[in-house]
Amino acid sequence: PEKAKIKGKAATAVLESGLKVRTTGPKDQMIISDMPPTMGGGESAPTPGWFMQAALAACYASGIAMKAAQESIELSTLEVSIDAESDARGFFGLDETIEAGPLNVKASVLIGAKGVEEDKLRDLVKQVYKYSWVGNAVLRSVPIKTEVEIV
């Protein structure tokens, strides 16, 4: 059990200019994000919210593929799409009854495997909610501890 505990590697975001942010990972991986002009950004890159959708889609796809491999199912098709709806009034604090994040999120999964019953594939997809790192964090509303250092 102790070997199963993993301390995550930090993602570090640095404001470059305007609302353009460069985020790096432990092995110099990098993503750039920006906000649309309506939010005060330059729209030079996807938004952080879109990256959350991308992370959820990739995590679901990876999780489904891993579960399929565990059950000796060879997938011929796997595509996961995550769509979300939000209201900018929440983001700007213009209406306290509207949350700042997504109002709803929809996952669409296109899956196929020769010789595997539809119910088995549907069950495979259902399992991802329980085992997806990103999806589980969102569903459980994992608390975030924030430390601030003034320079």
C-alpha positions in Angstrom: 0.0 0.0 0.0 2.8 2.5 0.8 4.3 2.0 -2.7 0.9 2.9 -4.2 0.9 6.4 -2.7 2.2 8.9 -5.2 3.1 12.5 -4.6 2.1 14.5 -7.6 4.6 16.6 -9.6 3.8 20.3 -9.6 2.4 22.2 -12.5 3.8 25.8 -12.3 2.0 28.7 -14.0 3.7 32.0 -14.8 1.9 35.0 -16.1 3.7 36.1 -19.3 1.7 39.1 -20.4 -1.9 40.2 -20.4 -3.7 37.0 -19.4 -1.3 34.7 -21.3 0.1 32.1 -18.9 2.9 29.6 -19.4 2.5 26.4 -17.3 5.4 23.9 -17.1 5.6 20.4 -15.7 8.4 18.4 -14.0 10.0 17.4 -17.3 9.8 20.8 -19.0 6.4 19.9 -20.5 4.6 23.2 -21.4 1.2 24.5 -22.2 0.2 28.1 -22.9 -3.2 29.4 -22.0 -5.0 32.7 -22.7 -8.4 34.1 -22.3 -10.7 35.5 -25.0 -11.0 39.2 -25.6 -14.4 39.3 -23.9 -12.5 38.3 -20.7 -9.6 40.7 -21.2 -7.2 38.3 -23.0 -5.7 38.0 -26.4 -7.1 34.6 -27.4 -3.6 33.4 -28.5 -4.2 30.0 -26.9 -6.9 27.8 -25.4 -8.4 28.8 -22.1 -7.6 27.1 -18.8 -11.2 25.9 -18.7 -10.7 24.2 -22.1 -7.6 22.5 -20.7 -9.7 21.1 -17.9 -12.1 19.7 -20.5 -9.1 18.3 -22.4 -7.7 16.8 -19.3 -11.0 15.1 -18.5 -11.4 13.8 -22.0 -7.8 12.4 -22.0 -8.2 10.9 -18.6 -11.4 9.2 -19.5 -10.0 7.8 -22.7 -6.9 6.6 -20.9 -8.9 5.1 -18.1 -11.3 3.3 -20.5 -8.3 1.9 -22.5 -6.6 0.7 -19.3 -9.8 -1.0 -18.1 -10.3 -2.6 -21.5 -6.7 -3.9 -21.4 -7.3 -5.4 -17.9 -10.3 -7.2 -19.3 -8.5 -8.4 -22.5 -10.8 -6.2 -24.7 -9.1 -4.9 -27.8 -10.8 -1.6 -28.7 -11.1 -0.8 -32.3 -12.5 2.7 -31.6 -12.3 5.0 -28.7 -13.1 8.7 -28.8 -14.1 10.9 -25.8 -15.5 14.4 -26.1 -16.1 16.7 -23.2 -18.5 19.6 -23.6 -19.3 22.2 -21.0 -21.5 25.2 -20.5 -20.7 28.2 -18.3 -22.0 31.7 -17.6 -19.5 34.6 -17.6 -21.5 36.4 -15.0 -20.3 33.9 -12.4 -16.7 34.3 -13.5 -16.8 38.1 -13.0 -18.9 37.9 -9.8 -21.8 39.8 -11.4 -24.4 37.5 -10.0 -23.7 35.6 -6.7 -26.2 32.9 -7.6 -24.2 31.8 -10.6 -21.1 29.6 -10.1 -17.8 30.7 -11.7 -17.0 27.3 -13.2 -18.9 25.1 -15.5 -22.7 24.9 -15.0 -22.7 21.4 -16.6 -20.4 19.0 -18.2 -21.3 16.3 -20.8 -19.0 13.4 -21.7 -19.7 11.7 -25.1 -18.0 8.4 -25.7 -17.7 6.6 -29.1 -16.4 3.1 -28.4 -16.2 -0.1 -30.4 -14.6 -3.6 -30.0 -15.2 -6.5 -32.4 -17.0 -9.4 -30.7 -17.8 -7.5 -27.5 -21.4 -7.0 -26.4 -22.8 -3.5 -26.2 -23.6 -3.9 -22.5 -20.0 -4.9 -21.7 -18.7 -1.7 -23.5 -21.3 0.5 -21.7 -20.1 -1.1 -18.4 -16.5 -0.4 -19.3 -17.3 3.3 -19.8 -19.3 3.5 -16.6 -16.3 2.3 -14.6 -14.2 5.3 -15.7 -16.1 7.6 -13.3 -14.8 5.6 -10.4 -11.2 5.3 -11.5 -10.5 8.5 -13.5 -8.0 10.7 -11.6 -9.4 14.0 -13.1 -13.0 12.9 -13.2 -12.9 11.7 -9.6 -11.3 14.9 -8.4 -14.0 16.9 -10.0 -16.9 14.7 -8.8 -15.6 14.7 -5.2 -14.8 18.4 -5.2 -11.3 17.8 -3.7 -10.4 20.7 -1.3 -7.6 23.0 -2.4 -5.2 24.4 0.2 -3.6 27.7 -0.9 -0.4 29.0 0.5 0.7 32.6 -0.3 4.2 34.0 -0.3 4.7 37.7 -0.8 7.9 38.9 -2.6 
